[in-house]
Amino acid sequence: MRFYRPLGQIAAITFDLDDTLYDNRPVIQRTEQEALAFMQGYHPALTGLENSEFQRLRRSLRETEPDIYHDVTEWRRRAVERTMLNAGLTQEEAAAGAEAAMSHFAKWRSRIDVPQETHDTLAKLAKKWPLVAITNGNAQPELFGLSEYFEFVLRAGPDGRSKPFSDMYYLAAKRLNVAPGDILHVGDDLITDVAGAIRCGMQACWIKPEGADLLQAPYSRLLPHVEISRLASLTTLI
């Protein structure tokens, strides 16, 4: 644990999810593969669909509707629906297909291998402070055994613009009835988590990726209050 700024009072802790509480890379890779296979098998007109084609359509959708990236679930649903329409399905067929594809996506997206260290750490911290999850992604903690530790979960899109925008940080403080300055936010991203939280007046803990160096990180904007390399280090604050 390395301190860059003095820590003040802590009345609550908020957490990023992906790559902070577990390694998100394997599940995303597998989910993308399964999602593509589902679309290819959904209708004969989609058999030859390539991932590159789907990704181009997603980029095109963001170019025409820049704010859609704040809600990654709706962004994907709309992209799937557009893909099916382009393949010749009717509007009704495409809408039904998109809903089915999103249910399939959610099933695979939630097959996350959460380390026991994460369970143990959150359980200890939750005995002292209220914990909240704040995510830009579409992971659903209730589907992989983490929801029991959190008072609530905030997701970009339904609960405001994505981090580093202030929407979800301020909403967390409001719902907790805690001053932003008394909240410690923990995350792996130096922009969305560290800079975003500090600019909202919160305290920030950076859980650094393996091999990362804050002083050489190209995306470092603001120093966190504290840096850790293992989630379990947070229990020393109890």
C-alpha positions as a Markdown table, in Angstrom:
| # | Residue | x | y | z |
|---|---|---|---|---|
| 1 | Met | 0.0 | 0.0 | 0.0 |
| 2 | Arg | 1.4 | 3.3 | -1.1 |
| 3 | Phe | 0.0 | 6.7 | 0.0 |
| 4 | Tyr | 0.2 | 9.8 | -2.3 |
| 5 | Arg | -2.4 | 11.9 | -0.4 |
| 6 | Pro | -3.5 | 11.8 | 3.2 |
| 7 | Leu | -6.6 | 9.7 | 3.7 |
| 8 | Gly | -9.4 | 11.4 | 5.5 |
| 9 | Gln | -12.5 | 10.0 | 7.3 |
| 10 | Ile | -14.1 | 7.1 | 5.4 |
| 11 | Ala | -17.8 | 6.6 | 5.8 |
| 12 | Ala | -18.4 | 4.4 | 2.8 |
| 13 | Ile | -16.5 | 2.7 | 0.0 |
| 14 | Thr | -17.5 | 2.5 | -3.7 |
| 15 | Phe | -16.1 | -0.1 | -6.1 |
| 16 | Asp | -15.6 | -0.4 | -9.8 |
| 17 | Leu | -16.4 | -4.0 | -10.9 |
| 18 | Asp | -14.6 | -5.2 | -14.0 |
| 19 | Asp | -10.8 | -5.8 | -13.5 |
| 20 | Thr | -11.1 | -4.4 | -10.0 |
| 21 | Leu | -12.8 | -7.2 | -8.2 |
| 22 | Tyr | -12.0 | -9.9 | -10.7 |
| 23 | Asp | -10.2 | -10.5 | -14.0 |
| 24 | Asn | -12.7 | -9.5 | -16.7 |
| 25 | Arg | -10.7 | -10.4 | -19.8 |
| 26 | Pro | -11.4 | -14.1 | -20.0 |
| 27 | Val | -15.2 | -13.8 | -19.6 |
| 28 | Ile | -15.4 | -11.0 | -22.1 |
| 29 | Gln | -13.5 | -13.0 | -24.7 |
| 30 | Arg | -15.7 | -16.0 | -24.2 |
| 31 | Thr | -18.9 | -14.0 | -24.1 |
| 32 | Glu | -18.1 | -12.3 | -27.4 |
| 33 | Gln | -17.5 | -15.6 | -29.0 |
| 34 | Glu | -20.7 | -17.1 | -27.7 |
| 35 | Ala | -22.7 | -13.9 | -28.6 |
| 36 | Leu | -21.5 | -14.1 | -32.2 |
| 37 | Ala | -22.2 | -17.8 | -32.5 |
| 38 | Phe | -25.8 | -17.2 | -31.2 |
| 39 | Met | -26.4 | -14.6 | -33.9 |
| 40 | Gln | -25.0 | -16.8 | -36.6 |
| 41 | Gly | -27.3 | -19.6 | -35.6 |
| 42 | Tyr | -30.4 | -17.5 | -35.0 |
| 43 | His | -31.4 | -17.2 | -38.6 |
| 44 | Pro | -30.1 | -18.5 | -41.9 |
| 45 | Ala | -29.5 | -15.0 | -43.2 |
| 46 | Leu | -27.0 | -14.4 | -40.4 |
| 47 | Thr | -24.9 | -17.6 | -40.9 |
| 48 | Gly | -22.0 | -15.8 | -42.5 |
| 49 | Leu | -21.9 | -12.9 | -40.0 |
| 50 | Glu | -18.3 | -11.9 | -39.1 |
| 51 | Asn | -17.3 | -10.2 | -35.9 |
| 52 | Ser | -15.6 | -7.5 | -37.8 |
| 53 | Glu | -18.8 | -6.7 | -39.5 |
| 54 | Phe | -20.7 | -6.5 | -36.2 |
| 55 | Gln | -18.0 | -4.3 | -34.7 |
| 56 | Arg | -18.1 | -1.9 | -37.7 |
| 57 | Leu | -21.9 | -1.6 | -37.2 |
| 58 | Arg | -21.3 | -0.8 | -33.5 |
| 59 | Arg | -18.8 | 1.9 | -34.4 |
| 60 | Ser | -21.2 | 3.4 | -36.9 |
| 61 | Leu | -24.0 | 3.4 | -34.4 |
| 62 | Arg | -21.8 | 5.4 | -32.0 |
| 63 | Glu | -20.8 | 7.8 | -34.7 |
| 64 | Thr | -24.4 | 8.7 | -35.4 |
| 65 | Glu | -25.5 | 8.6 | -31.7 |
| 66 | Pro | -22.4 | 9.6 | -29.7 |
| 67 | Asp | -24.1 | 9.4 | -26.3 |
| 68 | Ile | -25.1 | 5.7 | -26.7 |
| 69 | Tyr | -21.7 | 4.6 | -25.3 |
| 70 | His | -22.9 | 5.6 | -21.8 |
| 71 | Asp | -25.3 | 2.5 | -21.9 |
| 72 | Val | -23.3 | -0.4 | -23.2 |
| 73 | Thr | -26.2 | -2.8 | -22.9 |
| 74 | Glu | -28.5 | -0.7 | -25.0 |
| 75 | Trp | -25.7 | 0.0 | -27.4 |
| 76 | Arg | -25.3 | -3.8 | -28.0 |
| 77 | Arg | -29.0 | -4.4 | -28.2 |
| 78 | Arg | -29.4 | -1.7 | -30.8 |
| 79 | Ala | -26.4 | -3.1 | -32.8 |
| 80 | Val | -27.8 | -6.6 | -32.8 |
| 81 | Glu | -31.2 | -5.3 | -33.9 |
| 82 | Arg | -29.6 | -3.3 | -36.7 |
| 83 | Thr | -27.5 | -6.3 | -37.8 |
| 84 | Met | -30.7 | -8.4 | -38.0 |
| 85 | Leu | -32.5 | -5.7 | -40.0 |
| 86 | Asn | -29.6 | -5.4 | -42.4 |
| 87 | Ala | -29.8 | -9.2 | -42.9 |
| 88 | Gly | -33.4 | -8.9 | -44.0 |
| 89 | Leu | -35.4 | -9.7 | -40.9 |
| 90 | Thr | -38.5 | -7.7 | -40.3 |
| 91 | Gln | -38.7 | -5.1 | -37.5 |
| 92 | Glu | -40.6 | -7.5 | -35.3 |
| 93 | Glu | -38.3 | -10.4 | -36.0 |
| 94 | Ala | -35.2 | -8.2 | -35.4 |
| 95 | Ala | -36.6 | -6.8 | -32.1 |
| 96 | Ala | -37.4 | -10.3 | -30.8 |
| 97 | Gly | -34.0 | -11.6 | -32.0 |
| 98 | Ala | -32.2 | -8.8 | -30.2 |
| 99 | Glu | -34.0 | -9.5 | -27.0 |
| 100 | Ala | -33.1 | -13.2 | -27.3 |
| 101 | Ala | -29.5 | -12.4 | -28.1 |
| 102 | Met | -29.2 | -10.1 | -25.0 |
| 103 | Ser | -30.5 | -12.8 | -22.7 |
| 104 | His | -27.9 | -15.2 | -24.1 |
| 105 | Phe | -25.2 | -12.5 | -23.7 |
| 106 | Ala | -26.2 | -11.9 | -20.1 |
| 107 | Lys | -25.9 | -15.6 | -19.3 |
| 108 | Trp | -22.4 | -15.8 | -20.5 |
| 109 | Arg | -21.4 | -12.4 | -19.3 |
| 110 | Ser | -22.1 | -13.4 | -15.7 |
| 111 | Arg | -20.0 | -16.6 | -15.8 |
| 112 | Ile | -17.3 | -14.8 | -13.8 |
| 113 | Asp | -14.7 | -16.5 | -11.7 |
| 114 | Val | -14.6 | -14.3 | -8.6 |
| 115 | Pro | -11.5 | -14.9 | -6.5 |
| 116 | Gln | -12.0 | -16.1 | -2.9 |
| 117 | Glu | -9.9 | -13.1 | -1.8 |
| 118 | Thr | -12.5 | -10.8 | -3.3 |
| 119 | His | -15.3 | -12.5 | -1.3 |
| 120 | Asp | -13.3 | -12.4 | 1.9 |
| 121 | Thr | -12.2 | -8.8 | 1.5 |
| 122 | Leu | -15.7 | -7.5 | 0.7 |
| 123 | Ala | -17.2 | -9.4 | 3.6 |
| 124 | Lys | -14.8 | -7.9 | 6.0 |
| 125 | Leu | -15.2 | -4.4 | 4.7 |
| 126 | Ala | -19.0 | -4.6 | 4.6 |
| 127 | Lys | -19.0 | -5.2 | 8.4 |
| 128 | Lys | -17.5 | -1.7 | 8.9 |
| 129 | Trp | -18.7 | 0.4 | 6.0 |
| 130 | Pro | -21.6 | 0.4 | 3.5 |
| 131 | Leu | -20.3 | -0.7 | 0.1 |
| 132 | Val | -21.6 | 0.3 | -3.3 |
| 133 | Ala | -20.7 | -0.9 | -6.9 |
| 134 | Ile | -20.4 | 1.7 | -9.7 |
| 135 | Thr | -19.8 | 0.3 | -13.1 |
| 136 | Asn | -19.6 | 1.5 | -16.7 |
| 137 | Gly | -20.2 | -2.1 | -17.9 |
| 138 | Asn | -23.0 | -4.6 | -18.0 |
| 139 | Ala | -21.9 | -7.1 | -15.3 |
| 140 | Gln | -24.7 | -8.1 | -12.9 |
| 141 | Pro | -23.2 | -8.9 | -9.5 |
| 142 | Glu | -26.4 | -10.7 | -8.4 |
| 143 | Leu | -25.7 | -13.3 | -11.1 |
| 144 | Phe | -22.2 | -14.2 | -9.9 |
| 145 | Gly | -22.4 | -13.9 | -6.1 |
| 146 | Leu | -21.3 | -10.4 | -5.2 |
| 147 | Ser | -24.5 | -8.5 | -4.7 |
| 148 | Glu | -24.8 | -9.5 | -1.1 |
| 149 | Tyr | -21.9 | -7.2 | -0.2 |
| 150 | Phe | -23.4 | -4.1 | -1.8 |
| 151 | Glu | -26.0 | -1.7 | -0.6 |
| 152 | Phe | -26.9 | -1.1 | -4.2 |
| 153 | Val | -25.3 | -1.2 | -7.7 |
| 154 | Leu | -25.2 | 1.8 | -10.1 |
| 155 | Arg | -24.8 | 1.2 | -13.8 |
| 156 | Ala | -24.0 | 3.7 | -16.5 |
| 157 | Gly | -27.0 | 4.3 | -18.7 |
| 158 | Pro | -29.9 | 3.7 | -16.3 |
| 159 | Asp | -28.1 | 5.6 | -13.5 |
| 160 | Gly | -26.4 | 8.4 | -15.5 |
| 161 | Arg | -23.5 | 9.0 | -17.7 |
| 162 | Ser | -20.5 | 6.7 | -17.5 |
| 163 | Lys | -17.4 | 7.4 | -15.4 |
| 164 | Pro | -15.5 | 9.7 | -15.3 |
| 165 | Phe | -18.6 | 11.8 | -15.5 |
| 166 | Ser | -19.9 | 12.7 | -12.1 |
| 167 | Asp | -23.5 | 11.4 | -12.3 |
| 168 | Met | -23.0 | 8.0 | -10.6 |
| 169 | Tyr | -20.5 | 9.3 | -8.1 |
| 170 | Tyr | -22.9 | 12.0 | -6.9 |
| 171 | Leu | -25.8 | 9.6 | -7.0 |
| 172 | Ala | -24.0 | 7.2 | -4.8 |
| 173 | Ala | -23.2 | 9.9 | -2.2 |
| 174 | Lys | -26.8 | 11.1 | -2.3 |
| 175 | Arg | -28.3 | 7.6 | -1.8 |
| 176 | Leu | -25.8 | 6.8 | 0.9 |
| 177 | Asn | -26.5 | 10.2 | 2.5 |
| 178 | Val | -22.7 | 10.6 | 2.9 |
| 179 | Ala | -20.6 | 13.6 | 1.8 |
| 180 | Pro | -18.5 | 12.8 | -1.3 |
| 181 | Gly | -15.3 | 13.6 | 0.6 |
| 182 | Asp | -16.1 | 10.8 | 3.1 |
| 183 | Ile | -16.3 | 8.2 | 0.3 |
| 184 | Leu | -13.3 | 6.1 | -0.9 |
| 185 | His | -13.7 | 4.9 | -4.4 |
| 186 | Val | -11.7 | 1.9 | -5.5 |
| 187 | Gly | -10.9 | 1.1 | -9.1 |
| 188 | Asp | -8.3 | 0.0 | -11.6 |
| 189 | Asp | -8.6 | 2.8 | -14.2 |
| 190 | Leu | -6.7 | 6.0 | -13.7 |
| 191 | Ile | -9.1 | 8.1 | -15.7 |
| 192 | Thr | -12.6 | 6.7 | -15.0 |
| 193 | Asp | -12.0 | 5.7 | -11.4 |
| 194 | Val | -9.2 | 7.8 | -10.0 |
| 195 | Ala | -9.5 | 11.1 | -11.8 |
| 196 | Gly | -13.3 | 10.8 | -12.0 |
| 197 | Ala | -13.7 | 10.2 | -8.2 |
| 198 | Ile | -11.2 | 12.9 | -7.2 |
| 199 | Arg | -12.8 | 15.5 | -9.4 |
| 200 | Cys | -16.1 | 14.8 | -7.6 |
| 201 | Gly | -14.4 | 15.4 | -4.3 |
| 202 | Met | -14.1 | 11.8 | -3.3 |
| 203 | Gln | -11.0 | 9.9 | -2.1 |
| 204 | Ala | -9.6 | 7.4 | -4.6 |
| 205 | Cys | -7.7 | 4.1 | -4.3 |
| 206 | Trp | -6.0 | 2.8 | -7.4 |
| 207 | Ile | -5.7 | -1.0 | -7.6 |
| 208 | Lys | -2.9 | -1.1 | -10.1 |
| 209 | Pro | -2.8 | -3.7 | -12.9 |
| 210 | Glu | 0.1 | -6.1 | -12.8 |
| 211 | Gly | 3.3 | -4.5 | -14.0 |
| 212 | Ala | 1.8 | -1.0 | -14.0 |
| 213 | Asp | 3.7 | 2.1 | -12.7 |
| 214 | Leu | 1.8 | 5.2 | -11.7 |
| 215 | Leu | 4.7 | 7.5 | -12.5 |
| 216 | Gln | 5.0 | 6.1 | -16.0 |
| 217 | Ala | 1.4 | 5.5 | -16.8 |
| 218 | Pro | 0.4 | 7.4 | -19.9 |
| 219 | Tyr | -3.1 | 8.0 | -18.7 |
| 220 | Ser | -2.3 | 9.3 | -15.3 |
| 221 | Arg | -4.0 | 12.6 | -14.6 |
| 222 | Leu | -4.4 | 12.9 | -10.9 |
| 223 | Leu | -2.7 | 11.1 | -8.1 |
| 224 | Pro | -4.8 | 8.7 | -6.1 |
| 225 | His | -4.9 | 9.0 | -2.3 |
| 226 | Val | -3.6 | 5.4 | -2.1 |
| 227 | Glu | -2.3 | 2.7 | -4.4 |
| 228 | Ile | -2.7 | -1.1 | -3.8 |
| 229 | Ser | -1.7 | -4.1 | -5.8 |
| 230 | Arg | -4.1 | -6.5 | -4.0 |
| 231 | Leu | -7.7 | -6.0 | -3.0 |
| 232 | Ala | -7.0 | -7.6 | 0.4 |
| 233 | Ser | -4.8 | -4.7 | 1.3 |
| 234 | Leu | -7.9 | -2.6 | 1.9 |
| 235 | Thr | -8.6 | -4.6 | 5.1 |
| 236 | Thr | -5.6 | -2.7 | 6.8 |
| 237 | Leu | -7.8 | 0.4 | 6.8 |
| 238 | Ile | -10.3 | -1.3 | 9.2 |
